[in-house]
Amino acid sequence: MVLLNNPTSSVFIGIPVYKKSVALAVSSLFFSLGAQAQQPDKAEPLSEIAQVYTEAAREVSALDATEPNINKRIAAYEKFSFSPELKPRLKAVFGTDKPFAPQRLPDSRGRQHYQSVLKAGSHTDAQGHAAWSDIILKGDTSAAGNQMNYTGEMASLNVGVASRLQLSDLRLGGSQARASDGMWYGAVNLSVARIAVEDGITGKLLMEDLRFKTDMQRRGKTVDLAYGLSIRSAGAGEHKVERVNVATRVLGMDGQVMADFTRFASSPQLQQLAPAAQTQVMLRKFKELGVALLKGGVSVVIDDISAAWKGQVASIKGRIDFAKATDAELNSLPAIVKKLAVRLEVRVPVVIIEEISRANAAKAVKARSPAEQAANPAQMAALEQNMADKVMTDIRQSGFAVVDKDEVRTVIELKNGVLTLNGKGPSMFGLKNGKLPMPSTPTPMPMQAR
């Protein structure tokens, strides 16, 4: 949400989201990921990229975050200069003492055009290695500075030492407009052709054709935010999911609450804090944001969450609604449960359930001695099949789902504090006929923002 509400066009001129340079943000993010993967159990000193990024973000935060005209913000960064102490460190890491310096291109059709390029480079220190191809960012803005279109591309990014992260063909595109509340509404699209992660122990995790999109729109006094994620394939070795798709919408968020949060997240006061302090403050603010949105009521629509495996597709669709609530209700578990209304349709192919059951049975078989396994392999195979059959029989007899020839499906509902599966209230995990055990005296919940 925050990314979409800061002028993302500032990315192409180096005036970054949260006042941080995109070059520094991207490099430090992936570089620190590699460093953390290398030494997950031991706190390592920050890499030079991360240190330079932090200091540059602090210095850039001196620019006026409240300036509504994106063209004036571009001009401000154009005149901006990093401190004499930081310039040589920036140049050592990125090959320039001013990453993403904007270049004004000829205007056309009433639009102001800009381009920014970070040349290919690399950096190595004790925490790891990072190398990137040319990063090319382009954008055009309206004369009034209240509308922008932008694109970005990077052919490759490689990070890490003991652990390695490789990205190929990263592309960014978007179109946004600033409304009277100061928020930037519109759509952003990001795609990566290939992501490979390798740690030398568990093998290589590979994701191909990843696409992510967001679209935020103002609807009167409320804000709607749509998320979309798709991956053509993901997995390691033989264990691969053929397709992943996520399409969700968050509806009815209080527009004023969102605007206030965005202004705070972009404030120079926040950027001047040390990274650890920033994290603590933002965690508190995210909690306050969540409470404020719940007080006004909010809905989450799951248009589709699905994945394909060996040609079989499992999916979830549905909706989660949270009714308007008072501070007192948000501090009471029974009241919170009654505010929730959930309906989810779940579909899972029988083949997938059987395969998972066989895999679990195979683990039990492998726990036996090699001699016992070799003595009667047919019996072992029959045991695996029997366990798979038992799982399907238990599902049928439970009444919590409908089992067709090829598919198991159920509807999960939570209404008036009662949970049902296929219309039947379960008595498990502390539930009794679908009812959650509630204290006789309402128990305060630590949700209210202070």
C-alpha positions in Angstrom: 0.0 0.0 0.0 2.8 2.4 0.9 4.7 1.8 -2.3 1.7 2.6 -4.4 0.9 5.9 -2.5 4.3 7.5 -2.9 5.1 9.0 -6.3 6.6 5.9 -7.8 7.7 8.0 -10.7 10.3 9.4 -8.3 12.0 6.1 -8.8 13.2 7.0 -12.2 14.8 10.2 -11.0 16.3 8.9 -7.7 13.8 10.6 -5.4 12.8 7.4 -3.8 9.8 5.9 -2.1 10.2 6.8 1.6 12.9 9.2 0.3 15.3 6.3 -0.5 17.1 5.8 -3.8 15.8 2.9 -5.8 19.3 1.9 -6.6 20.3 1.8 -3.0 17.1 0.1 -2.0 17.3 -2.7 -4.6 21.0 -3.3 -4.0 20.9 -3.3 -0.2 17.8 -5.5 -0.1 19.1 -8.3 -2.3 22.7 -7.9 -1.0 21.6 -8.2 2.6 19.4 -11.2 1.7 22.5 -12.9 0.4 24.5 -12.0 3.5 21.8 -13.2 5.8 21.5 -16.5 4.0 25.3 -16.9 4.4 25.2 -16.6 8.2 21.6 -17.1 9.3 22.4 -17.8 13.0 24.9 -15.0 13.6 24.4 -11.3 13.4 26.8 -9.9 10.8 27.9 -6.3 10.5 26.0 -4.4 7.8 27.4 -4.6 4.3 28.9 -1.5 2.8 25.9 -1.3 0.4 23.5 -1.4 3.3 25.5 1.3 5.2 25.7 3.5 2.1 22.0 3.0 1.5 21.0 4.0 5.0 23.2 7.1 5.0 22.0 8.2 1.6 18.3 7.7 2.6 19.0 9.9 5.7 20.5 12.7 3.5 17.9 12.6 0.8 15.1 12.8 3.4 16.1 16.5 3.8 14.1 17.1 0.5 10.6 18.3 1.0 8.3 15.2 1.1 5.2 17.3 1.2 5.8 18.9 -2.2 2.8 17.8 -4.3 4.2 18.6 -7.7 6.4 15.8 -9.0 8.2 18.0 -11.5 9.3 20.3 -8.6 10.5 17.2 -6.7 12.5 16.1 -9.8 14.1 19.6 -10.0 14.9 19.5 -6.2 16.8 16.2 -6.6 18.5 17.5 -9.7 20.0 20.3 -7.6 20.6 18.0 -4.6 24.1 16.9 -3.7 25.2 14.2 -1.2 27.7 15.1 1.5 31.4 15.2 0.8 31.8 12.2 3.2 29.2 10.1 1.4 30.1 10.9 -2.2 33.2 8.7 -2.4 31.4 5.8 -0.8 28.5 6.1 -3.3 31.0 6.1 -6.2 32.9 3.1 -4.8 29.6 1.1 -4.6 27.6 2.3 -7.6 30.2 3.9 -9.8 28.7 7.4 -9.4 28.3 9.8 -6.5 24.7 10.5 -7.5 22.7 7.3 -8.4 19.9 7.9 -10.9 20.7 11.5 -11.7 17.7 12.6 -13.9 18.2 13.5 -17.5 15.5 15.8 -19.0 14.4 14.7 -22.5 12.4 16.7 -25.1 8.8 17.4 -24.1 6.0 16.0 -26.3 2.3 16.4 -26.3 2.3 18.5 -23.2 4.3 15.9 -21.2 7.7 16.3 -19.6 10.0 13.4 -20.2 12.8 12.1 -18.1 15.3 9.2 -18.2 17.8 7.9 -15.6 20.4 5.2 -16.0 22.5 3.4 -13.4 25.3 1.7 -15.3 26.2 -1.9 -14.9 28.4 -2.6 -11.9 29.4 -4.8 -9.0 30.5 -4.6 -5.4 32.2 -7.1 -3.1 33.0 -6.9 0.6 33.2 -9.3 3.5 29.4 -9.8 3.6 29.1 -10.9 0.0 28.9 -9.8 -3.7 26.4 -8.0 -5.8 26.4 -7.4 -9.6 23.8 -5.7 -11.8 23.3 -4.9 -15.4 22.3 -1.4 -16.6 19.1 -0.2 -14.9 17.1 2.1 -17.2 14.2 4.1 -15.9 12.0 6.3 -18.0 9.0 8.4 -17.2 6.7 11.2 -18.3 4.7 13.6 -16.2 1.9 16.1 -16.7 2.8 19.8 -16.8 0.9 20.2 -13.5 3.0 17.5 -11.9 0.0 15.5 -10.8 0.1 12.6 -13.2 2.9 10.2 -14.3 3.7 7.2 -16.4 6.9 5.2 -15.9 8.9 2.1 -17.0 12.0 0.4 -15.7 14.2 -2.5 -16.8 17.1 -4.4 -15.6 18.5 -7.5 -17.5 20.1 -9.2 -14.5 21.0 -9.0 -10.8 23.3 -11.5 -9.0 23.8 -11.4 -5.2 25.5 -13.5 -2.6 28.5 -15.7 -1.9 27.6 -18.9 0.0 24.0 -18.3 -1.0 23.2 -16.9 -4.4 20.2 -15.0 -5.8 19.9 -14.5 -9.5 17.2 -12.4 -11.2 16.7 -12.1 -15.0 14.8 -9.6 -17.0 13.2 -7.4 -14.4 10.6 -4.9 -15.7 8.5 -2.2 -14.0 5.7 -0.2 -15.4 2.9 2.0 -14.0 0.6 4.9 -14.3 -0.6 7.0 -11.3 -2.3 10.3 -10.6 -2.3 12.4 -7.4 -5.7 13.1 -5.9 -6.8 16.0 -3.6 -5.9 14.0 -0.5 -2.2 13.9 -1.7 -2.4 10.2 -2.4 -1.1 8.7 -5.7 -3.7 6.3 -7.2 -3.3 4.0 -10.1 -1.6 0.7 -11.2 1.9 -0.7 -10.9 3.1 -3.8 -12.7 6.3 -5.7 -12.0 7.6 -8.8 -13.8 10.7 -11.0 -13.5 11.4 -13.6 -16.1 13.5 -15.9 -13.8 14.5 -16.0 -10.1 17.0 -18.6 -8.9 18.1 -19.1 -5.3 20.9 -21.5 -4.4 22.4 -22.2 -1.0 24.7 -25.1 -1.8 22.8 -27.4 0.6 19.1 -27.8 -0.4 19.8 -27.2 -4.1 18.3 -24.6 -6.4 14.9 -23.0 -6.1 13.7 -21.7 -9.4 10.7 -19.5 -10.2 9.9 -18.5 -13.8 7.7 -15.7 -15.2 6.7 -14.0 -12.0 4.3 -11.1 -12.4 3.0 -8.8 -9.7 0.5 -6.0 -10.0 -1.3 -3.6 -7.7 -4.1 -1.1 -8.4 -5.4 1.3 -5.9 -8.4 3.5 -6.5 -10.4 6.1 -4.4 -14.1 5.3 -4.1 -15.7 8.3 -2.4 -14.3 8.3 1.2 -12.8 4.8 0.9 -9.9 3.2 -0.9 -9.8 -0.1 -2.7 -6.6 -2.0 -3.3 -6.2 -4.9 -5.7 -3.2 -7.3 -5.7 -2.3 -9.8 -8.3 0.5 -12.4 -8.4 1.2 -15.1 -10.9 4.1 -17.5 -11.3 4.3 -19.8 -14.3 6.4 -22.4 -12.4 8.2 -22.7 -9.1 10.1 -25.4 -7.2 13.3 -27.3 -6.7 14.2 -30.3 -8.8 11.3 -32.7 -9.3 9.2 -30.9 -6.7 7.7 -28.2 -8.9 4.4 -26.3 -8.9 3.4 -25.7 -12.5 1.4 -22.5 -11.9 0.6 -20.2 -9.0 -2.1 -17.4 -9.1 -3.2 -15.0 -6.5 -5.9 -12.3 -7.1 -7.2 -10.5 -4.1 -8.9 -7.1 -3.3 -9.1 -5.1 -0.1 -12.2 -3.0 -0.1 -13.6 -0.1 1.9 -10.4 1.1 3.6 -10.8 4.5 5.2 -9.3 7.0 2.8 -8.2 9.5 5.5 -6.6 6.8 7.6 -4.6 5.7 4.5 -3.5 9.2 3.7 -2.4 10.0 7.3 -0.4 6.8 7.4 1.3 7.5 4.0 2.3 11.0 5.1 3.9 9.7 8.2 5.7 6.9 6.4 7.2 9.5 4.0 8.1 12.0 6.7 11.7 13.3 7.1 11.3 12.7 10.9 11.0 9.0 10.3 13.9 8.9 7.8 16.2 10.6 10.3 15.9 7.7 12.7 18.3 4.8 12.9 17.2 1.7 10.9 16.3 -0.2 14.1 14.3 2.7 15.5 12.5 3.1 12.1 11.5 -0.6 12.2 10.1 -0.3 15.7 8.2 2.9 14.9 6.8 1.4 11.7 5.7 -1.8 13.4 3.7 0.3 15.9 2.3 2.4 13.1 1.2 -0.7 11.1 -0.6 -1.9 14.2 -2.3 1.4 14.6 -3.2 1.4 10.9 -4.7 -2.1 11.2 -6.8 -1.1 14.2 -8.0 2.1 12.5 -9.1 0.2 9.3 -10.9 -2.4 11.3 -12.8 0.2 13.2 -14.2 1.5 9.9 -14.9 -2.0 8.6 -13.0 -3.6 5.7 -13.5 -6.5 3.3 -11.0 -8.9 1.6 -12.2 -10.5 -1.6 -10.3 -13.6 -2.7 -11.0 -13.8 -6.4 -8.6 -16.6 -6.9 -5.8 -18.3 -5.0 -4.8 -21.4 -7.0 -1.9 -23.7 -7.9 -1.4 -26.4 -10.4 0.6 -29.6 -9.8 0.9 -32.3 -12.5 -2.0 -30.8 -14.4 -4.2 -30.7 -11.3 -5.5 -27.4 -9.9 -6.3 -26.7 -6.3 -8.1 -23.4 -5.5 -9.7 -21.1 -2.9 -12.2 -18.4 -3.6 -14.3 -16.3 -1.2 -14.7 -13.3 0.9 -13.8 -12.1 4.4 -15.8 -9.2 5.9 -15.1 -7.3 9.1 -17.9 -5.1 10.3 -17.4 -1.6 11.8 -16.3 -1.9 15.4 -15.7 0.3 18.5 -12.6 0.4 20.6 -14.3 -1.7 23.2 -15.3 -4.3 20.7 -11.7 -4.5 19.3 -10.6 -5.4 22.9 -13.0 -8.3 23.2 -12.4 -11.7 21.6 -16.1 -12.6 21.5 -17.0 -9.3 19.9 -14.2 -9.6 17.3 -15.3 -13.1 16.3 -18.9 -11.9 15.9 -17.7 -9.0 13.6 -16.2 -11.5 11.2 -18.0 -13.1 8.3 -16.1 -15.6 6.3 -17.0 -17.7 3.3 -14.4 -19.7 1.4 -14.9 -22.2 -1.4 -12.1 -24.8 -1.4 -11.4 -27.3 -4.2 -8.7 -29.9 -4.2 -8.2 -32.7 -6.8 -8.4 -36.2 -5.4 -5.1 -37.0 -7.1 -3.3 -34.4 -5.0 -4.7 -35.7 -1.8 -3.8 -39.2 -2.7 -0.3 -38.3 -3.7 0.3 -36.4 -0.4 -1.1 -39.4 1.5 1.2 -41.8 -0.4 4.2 -39.5 0.3 3.4 -39.6 4.0 3.0 -43.4 3.9 6.3 -43.7 2.1 8.1 -41.9 4.9 6.6 -44.4 7.4 7.7 -47.3 5.1 11.3 -45.9 4.8 11.5 -45.8 8.6 11.5 -49.6 8.6 14.7 -51.6 8.2 16.1 -52.0 4.6 15.8 -55.8 5.0 12.1 -55.5 5.8 11.5 -53.2 2.9 13.4 -55.4 0.4 11.7 -58.6 1.7 8.3 -57.7 0.3 8.2 -54.5 -1.9 4.7 -55.3 -3.1 3.4 -55.3 0.5 5.1 -52.0 1.1 3.4 -50.5 -2.0 0.0 -51.9 -0.9 0.5 -50.3 2.5 1.1 -46.9 0.9 -2.1 -47.3 -1.2 -4.1 -48.5 1.8 -3.1 -45.4 3.7 -4.2 -43.2 0.8 -7.5 -45.0 0.6 -8.1 -44.5 4.3 -7.6 -40.8 4.1 -10.2 -40.5 1.3 -12.6 -42.7 3.3 -12.2 -40.6 6.4 -12.9 -37.4 4.3 -16.1 -38.9 2.9 -17.3 -40.1 6.3 -16.6 -36.9 8.1 -19.2 -35.0 6.2 -17.0 -31.9 6.2 -16.5 -32.1 2.4 -18.1 -33.4 -0.8 -16.0 -36.0 -2.6 -16.7 -36.4 -6.3 -14.8 -38.7 -8.7 -12.1 -36.2 -9.3 -12.4 -33.5 -6.7 -12.9 -32.8 -3.0 -14.7 -29.6 -2.3 -16.0 -27.8 0.8 -17.3 -24.4 1.9 -15.8 -22.9 5.0 -18.0 -20.4 6.7 -17.7 -18.3 9.9 -20.9 -16.5 10.8 -22.1 -15.2 14.2 -19.1 -16.8 15.8 -19.9 -20.3 14.4 -17.5 -22.1 12.1 -18.9 -24.7 9.6 -17.3 -27.0 7.0 -19.8 -28.0 4.3 -22.5 -26.9 6.6 -21.3 -29.0 9.5 -19.8 -27.6 12.7 -16.6 -29.4 13.7 -15.7 -30.5 17.2 -11.9 -30.4 17.1 -9.1 -28.1 18.0 -11.1 -26.7 20.9 -14.2 -26.2 18.8 -17.6 -27.7 19.8 -20.0 -28.0 17.0 -18.2 -25.1 15.3 -18.4 -22.8 18.3 -15.2 -21.3 19.6 -14.7 -21.6 23.4 -15.3 -18.1 24.9 -14.5 -16.9 28.4 -17.5 -16.1 30.5 -16.0 -12.7 31.1 -14.9 -10.8 27.9 -11.1 -11.0 27.7 -9.3 -7.7 26.6 -7.4 -8.1 23.4 -4.2 -6.2 22.9 -5.3 -4.6 19.6 -6.3 -1.0 20.4 -3.7 1.5 19.4 -2.4 3.6 22.2 
